Amino acid sequence: MGQGREAEHGHRAHPGDQAQLGHKASSGPRAHFHPGRGDFEGVLGLLAGLTMSFGRGRSARLAAELAGVRAGDRVVDVGCGPGRFLREAAERGAEAVGVEPSGQMRRIAGWRTPGALSGRVRVVDGTAERIPLGDGSATVVWAVASFHHWADPEAGLAEVHRVLQPGGRLLIAERLARPGGWFRHHALTWEQGQDLVAQVERAGFSDVTAGRHPLGRVQVLAVQARRPANPVPG
Ligand SMILES: C[S@@+](CC[C@H](N)C(=O)[O-])C[C@H]1O[C@@H](n2cnc3c(N)ncnc32)[C@H](O)[C@@H]1O
């Protein structure tokens, strides 16, 4: 997916460079600051990755249905972790690329990808703030349970906008936190979801919506949007 254009990518300034140089990250609905690299490494990363690679089928199907993934799509999964959502996209006939800062997660995603899907799944080293893929190379970008880890959401959204082709679909899904509930630092409240809607609009996306979707005993907050299509020349 977009491999021919990846080389060009190294020649341009990345919106995420500011965050990597230590400038203050932008404000937004991020619930929990994580610098990205260094998390999910070592033994804890291995345990987290193995835990997340099982029992995520319903979440993966929900993401694929919300994003309308079908054969021919080029899906970029930002913060793909152990890759369950990549496999779901590939099973539906899409090409899927995971962008993942943790080497441990990238290794697990490789082990967990069956040979039959390996031609349609790959995982690259990167972050939301620095996606090593070409402009307009994706028809779908999703980030499932990763947005709350992004070091600089504004830079990440700018990168996602760049990588999506005009008309492409964005899905950001997080567990919906109940105010005062358990584990709320790894989830977004409905109010934070509304802030995220405004931030996604400011990043240049259109048709931005937020929805709640029941998933077993939890609810998923899904923010969906499109990169506007190029205007038809008059
Ligand atoms: C809770 S895991 C979710 C993994 C996967 N999306 C899933 O739902 O199974 C969060 C993932 O985000 C990744 N991550 C952390 N910082 C990131 C960043 N700045 N950009 C992209 N991904 C990041 C982590 O390495 C980790 O794999």
The ligand as an SDF file (V2000), in Angstrom:
LIG
                    3D

 27 29  0  0  0  0  0  0  0  0999 V2000
   -4.1340   -0.3220   24.0650 C   0  0  0  0  0  0  0  0  0  0  0  0
   -3.0930   -0.6960   22.6930 S   0  0  0  0  0  0  0  0  0  0  0  0
   -4.3160   -0.9660   21.3920 C   0  0  0  0  0  0  0  0  0  0  0  0
   -3.8000   -1.8640   20.3040 C   0  0  0  0  0  0  0  0  0  0  0  0
   -4.8360   -2.2250   19.2200 C   0  0  0  0  0  0  0  0  0  0  0  0
   -5.2950   -1.0730   18.4930 N   0  0  0  0  0  0  0  0  0  0  0  0
   -6.0180   -2.9720   19.8240 C   0  0  0  0  0  0  0  0  0  0  0  0
   -7.0340   -2.3390   20.1020 O   0  0  0  0  0  0  0  0  0  0  0  0
   -5.8690   -4.1800   20.0480 O   0  0  0  0  0  0  0  0  0  0  0  0
   -2.4480    0.9160   22.2290 C   0  0  0  0  0  0  0  0  0  0  0  0
   -1.3930    0.8560   21.1440 C   0  0  0  0  0  0  0  0  0  0  0  0
   -1.0680    2.2030   20.7480 O   0  0  0  0  0  0  0  0  0  0  0  0
    0.3220    2.2520   20.5040 C   0  0  0  0  0  0  0  0  0  0  0  0
    0.7950    3.6420   20.5890 N   0  0  0  0  0  0  0  0  0  0  0  0
    1.3390    4.2960   21.6540 C   0  0  0  0  0  0  0  0  0  0  0  0
    1.6520    5.5540   21.3110 N   0  0  0  0  0  0  0  0  0  0  0  0
    1.3070    5.7130   20.0170 C   0  0  0  0  0  0  0  0  0  0  0  0
    1.3940    6.8040   19.0900 C   0  0  0  0  0  0  0  0  0  0  0  0
    1.8810    7.9900   19.4460 N   0  0  0  0  0  0  0  0  0  0  0  0
    0.9630    6.5870   17.8450 N   0  0  0  0  0  0  0  0  0  0  0  0
    0.4400    5.3940   17.4740 C   0  0  0  0  0  0  0  0  0  0  0  0
    0.3300    4.3410   18.3090 N   0  0  0  0  0  0  0  0  0  0  0  0
    0.7530    4.5020   19.5650 C   0  0  0  0  0  0  0  0  0  0  0  0
    0.9100    1.3320   21.5590 C   0  0  0  0  0  0  0  0  0  0  0  0
    2.2380    0.9160   21.2560 O   0  0  0  0  0  0  0  0  0  0  0  0
   -0.1010    0.2120   21.5890 C   0  0  0  0  0  0  0  0  0  0  0  0
    0.2210   -0.8310   20.7070 O   0  0  0  0  0  0  0  0  0  0  0  0
  1  2  1  0
  2  3  1  0
  2 10  1  0
  3  4  1  0
  4  5  1  0
  5  6  1  0
  5  7  1  0
  7  8  2  0
  7  9  1  0
 10 11  1  0
 11 12  1  0
 11 26  1  0
 12 13  1  0
 13 14  1  0
 13 24  1  0
 14 15  1  0
 14 23  1  0
 15 16  2  0
 16 17  1  0
 17 18  1  0
 17 23  2  0
 18 19  1  0
 18 20  2  0
 20 21  1  0
 21 22  2  0
 22 23  1  0
 24 25  1  0
 24 26  1  0
 26 27  1  0
M  CHG  2   2   1   9  -1
M  END
$$$$
